[in-house]
């Protein structure tokens, strides 16, 4: 951030595009949620690196919003003891409200409007268009569809998919941890910051 004015724009742009592509492609076939979120971080780092030369304050805004959304997702997955997609499928029967907010936070992290995660991506694409880099803006927009796929898969697993059950009755799962207020506040901000602003 401090040396952003002296960086080579062409090199940084090409590295950012490669980072977005790598994070999207590598996250597609993962089944562990930590690996999916790690490749998501690589992809979001590309979004931050591509705009750091032209608007460092927008890079900081993107970083703050990404940290907010990722913290709420990690706290939610920690409270439901989710490590893989298969355990994410049982979270709906454990805590349906928390699974619903997890789905909305994942969609916000994917950058879908009108959720909070759409704001930095929209501002980055707008700034790249002002800098007459429409090809780059189109490329990173298309590459973000890769990330959207695995976020939709996570959201699908957390809310729509139910675990197999016996025909007699469905067993209610229970979590040992209580949902604390920090998860509630972070999730609320992750979902509603853009519509509020």
GUKE-982161 format. One record per atom (N, C-alpha, C): y, x, z. Coordinates in steps of 0.001 Angstrom, whole numbers, plus 500000, padded with zeros to 6 digits. Last residue first. Layout:
<nuzas>
YXZ/...
</nuzas>
This chain:
<nuzas>
501593473716503074/502766474429502573/503239473836501270/499394472068503380/500517471935504324/501770472615503791/497671472941501362/498250471600501281/499416471389502230/497241475644502427/497925475401501154/498460473977501049/495907475178504891/497155475919504838/497925475688503544/493413473913505237/494613473089505042/495923473853504947/491262475715505490/491158474578504602/492532473995504258/492004477653507279/491397478059506007/491379476921505009/492851476164509494/493835476906508707/493290477292507341/490334475169510298/491420474248509956/492487474943509120/489021477560510858/488543476692509786/489618475718509345/490542478503513015/490446479291511791/489982478442510612/490128476391514900/491473476713514416/491428477494513104/487312476440515256/488010475221514835/489375475535514247/486858479004516158/486247478568514901/486988477350514369/488297478878518555/488729479815517513/488114479448516165/486985477074520212/488225476641519572/488678477598518483/483399477107519654/484623477373520387/485852477001519571/480441475511520120/481464475771519104/482784475953519833/477945477153522026/478929476088521896/479937476484520820/474594478017521287/475988478388521458/476879477165521297/472182476982520676/472403477365522056/473857477705522320/471563474053518736/472030475427518855/472297475722520318/468755472148517691/469912472327518568/470282473800518593/467463469732515447/467580471109515897/468784471206516804/465425466982515427/466806467436515570/466800468858516127/462990466105513106/463277466804514349/464725467258514355/462357462981511858/463015464251511576/463413464895512897/459116461436511753/460501461529512210/461055462902511863/456928461122509878/457131460294511060/458581460289511526/456775462961507822/457067461584507472/457348460700508687/458646465979508577/457420465187508629/457747463736508303/460651467802506217/460419467125507484/459123466333507419/462404470614504887/461266469696504829/461023469072506202/466036470464505162/464743471137505292/463608470136505178/468358469526502576/467759469287503887/466425470005503969/471292470316500885/469862470564500990/469394470313502419/474009469911501339/473260468931500556/471756469093500728/475104471978502997/475369470559503240/474430469601502527/474330474601502457/474764474265503810/474907472769504042/473666474707499764/472621474949500762/473042474501502152/476193474232498644/475085473316498383/473998473469499441/477587476481499495/478031475159499937/476929474126499743/476114478473498137/476175478468499596/476579477103500138/476678477659495509/475295477691495973/475232477705497495/479426478001495445/478884476648495299/477432476585495753/479439480778495689/480051479963496742/479556478522496665/478202481529493314/477471481732494569/478133481057495750/480166480513491460/478777480080491417/478075480309492747/482491481887492052/482456480446492291/481020479934492299/481855484400491100/481940484178492540/481887482709492894/482010483762488387/480770484292488948/480736484092490460/484647483053488059/483643481988487950/482284482452488460/486066485353487995/486002484664489286/485041483484489254/486042486032485338/485111486732486224/485021486066487599/488127484414484423/486767484138483966/485730484820484862/490251485687485736/489978484261485981/488562483900485561/490178488190484650/489814488058486065/489584486597486443/490898487487481959/489635488172482272/489249487988483729/493441486371482209/492339485548481705/490989486161482054/494831488619483129/494783487406483950/493644486492483514/494507490313480940/493940490700482229/493806489477483129/495951488843479068/494545489157478811/493832489529480110/498532488797480135/497763487548480068/496280487795479794/500622490409481103/499236490860481171/498321489635481136/503382490196481544/502833490161480187/501430490776480133/504187489738484083/504156491141483658/503584491302482250/503717487032484274/505111487494484198/505197488937483726/500948487143484546/501518486532483348/502979486938483179/500770488260487079/500253489014485931/500781488444484620/501876486147488563/502570487433488505/502072488287487340/499907484161488147/501291483917487738/502063485234487609/497701485367489329/497661485059487892/499068484819487359/498679485447491966/498336486693491264/498298486454489760/498992482729492569/500178483594492557/499903484911491835/496287481911492406/497295481304491540/498526482197491439/495187483414494462/494717483604493080/495719483040492086/496555482447496749/496730483831496290/496266484063494862/495815479519496602/497189480035496598/497287481495496156/493132478960496944/493689478854495601/495061479523495506/492528479002499622/492151480159498812/492670480119497388/493250476408500576/494102477571500829/493786478760499927/492706473746498134/492429474474499368/493220475775499423/492662471877496045/493932472184496717/493742472953498006/491412474561494034/492546473772494520/492044472469495108/489235477190494984/489380475873494358/490619475162494901/488436479706495872/489724479553495209/489907478224494501/486356480361497481/486125480439496034/487421480273495250/487395479719499927/487225481137499604/486974481340498114/487173476949499699/488501477562499786/488433479042499445/484447476716499763/485147476319498542/486575476844498526/484068477582502394/483475478337501280/484153477989499959/485389475522503738/485898476889503842/485331477773502734/483754473349503111/485148473349502665/485756474749502733/481367474187504377/481392473942502934/482831473990502408/482203474259507030/481774475496506378/481807475339504868/482630471564507487/483800472438507450/483464473795506847/479930470795507366/480906470224506439/482147471097506345/478836472203509488/478368472483508125/479330471932507085/480111470967511614/480378472381511359/479927472782509956/478938468445511400/480388468594511236/480762470043510925/476166468919511852/476649468410510564/478155468591510354/474216471064513181/475625470711513407/476221470207512093/471418470766512486/471890471291513770/473287470776514090/471190469800509944/470573469015511015/471000469511512388/472535471840508603/473041470471508530/472451469616509641/471079474169508862/472282474017509681/472839472599509644/468992474633507203/468716473864508420/469961473616509255/470034476229505205/469616474871504859/469335474013506088/470351478673506345/471563477883506121/471211476433505799/467868479710506206/468313479228507517/469605478430507409/467857480305503470/466857479381503998/467238478874505384/469845482196503167/470068480860502611/469068479851503166/470174483958506326/469691483799504959/470008482396504472/471418483764508774/471312485081508151/470909484989506690/472934481927511253/472565481918509843/472569483334509296/473591480865513824/472557481893513636/472030481924512205/475795479339514182/474581478634513760/473416479581513509/477672481229514896/477377480167515861/476141479359515473/477752482786512593/477259483370513835/476888482277514839/478912481051510779/477530481479510553/476935482142511786/481448480855511985/480613479672511810/479151480062511622/482340483487511836/482184482860513145/481304481622513060/482391483824509023/481503484640509842/481293484027511229/484352481895508331/482983481782507806/482010482602508660/486617482852509664/486090481531510023/484664481345509509/486902485325508384/486639485276509826/486076483920510230/487494484511505783/486242485214506045/485892485196507530/490034483317506118/488897482528505630/487568483196505948/491551485512507118/491476484242507834/490254483439507416/491269487377505059/490772487690506399/490611486420507226/492589486019503004/491169486329502865/490548486633504230/495191485956504042/494475484694503818/492970484934503669/495746488728504123/495799487908505340/495019486603505172/495467489481501403/494625490081502433/494600489225503694/497479487958500204/496088487768499803/495143488310500860/499690489112501473/499411487688501650/497960487381501300/499477491740500473/499342491490501901/499037490019502189/499943491216497764/498679491828498181/498444491592499664/502523490295497893/501486489351497489/500099489888497832/503769492688498493/503795491608499487/502755490539499159/503492494218496149/502732494583497357/502719493485498422/503380493643493013/503893492858494132/503082493172495395/502495495657491269/503566494755490844/504181493969492004/500480497047492554/501581497788491932/502771496873491680/498662495082493427/499364495905494415/500551496667493820/497071493606491788/498456493154491921/499286494076492820/494551494673491834/495172494467490522/496659494123490631/493729494722494468/494079495989493816/494820495771492506/493111492048495013/494228492692495722/494681493958495007/490944491638493333/492133490791493180/493347491420493863/489206493552494423/489698493714493057/490935492872492794/488674492358496840/489413493613496839/489959493920495451/487091490251496018/488457489959496476/489305491222496575/484748491700495376/485460490949494353/486899490655494774/484060492681497879/484311493614496776/485114492923495680/483637490284499241/484722491177499658/485071492182498570/481370489390497934/482599488605497839/483805489450498229/479578491239498822/479969491292497415/481197490428497147/479524490306501488/479937491681501196/480361491821499736/478539487729501242/479920487890501682/480419489322501474/475943488413500418/476786487573499562/478249487739499940/475063489820502640/475217490520501361/476097489725500408/475022487758504542/475886488924504752/476104489699503464/473109485998503549/474520485585503555/475453486767503775/470620486803501260/471161487028502596/472658486755502584/470108486542498615/469666485442499485/470154485623500913/471617487229495447/471394487552496847/470942486320497629/472316486994492791/470905486870493146/470611487176494606/475224487264492739/474524486105492183/473108485932492712/476546489529493539/476374488463494521/475542487300494031/476771491099491291/475818491509492316/475587490414493363/478794489779489811/477434489910489275/476420490223490367/481080489895491553/480541488631491044/479105488737490593/481443492625492035/481263491705493153/480673490379492713/481780493526489366/480659493996490177/480390493042491341/484185492197488621/482932491961487888/481713492369488712/485974493246490459/485771491797490402/484461491475489699/485748495976489780/485422495528491131/485157494026491163/486686496019487162/485293496401487430/484852495933488815/489326495272487678/488484494393486848/487010494719487069/490111497512489174/490135496183489783/489266495209488999/489910499558487309/489055499590488492/488999498230489177/491905498728485501/490512498800485048/489549498847486229/494160498902487197/493786497630486584/492332497640486135/494218501622487806/494036500649488878/493610499293488334/494663502722485250/493461503072486005/493171502037487087/497165501587484659/496022501338483784/494698501627484510/498924502512486719/498629501084486539/497390500812485698/498552504947489086/498446504751487643/498052503293487381/500890504879491821/499543504768491267/499596504531489758/503306504854493115/502958506073492388/501551506020491771/503583502486494479/504537502751493395/504159503978492564/501683502595496521/501439501715495371/502386501989494210/501530503940498884/501644504740497663/501484503890496407/501216501964500783/502386502839500865/502594503647499585/498801500833500000/500000500000500000/501255500872500000/
</nuzas>
